[in-house]
Amino acid sequence: MRDKPRKRRNLGTSALRAGNRPEALEAFTRSGELAVKLGHTFEVARHQEGLGLLALERQSGDEARAHLTAAAEHYEAAGAPDAERVRHLIDTL
């Protein structure tokens, strides 16, 4: 069951790279819903990071900062070192 949020998030990442923002938003949103439902803190962090990157693409700095901050907090809760990388990205905004 753990792969479902990851697969959705990967679809979102691919869509974002291809410039398909609506598809990216849908995939990231669904991955987050699944991750929350399944209690996968790390995948919730990845979902928030994806939404943050999508917001950066749209040049929405405040929205990006909010999502990336949530991502860093979830990474920290999961004990993942990714929190430091995301906090560095936030500092560049």
Buried (B, 14 or more C-beta within 10 A) or exposed (E): EEEBBBBBBBBBBEBBEEEBEEBBBBBBBBBBBBBBEEEBBBBBBBBBBBBBBBBBBEEBEEBBBBBBBBBBBBBBEBEBEBBEEBBEBBEEE
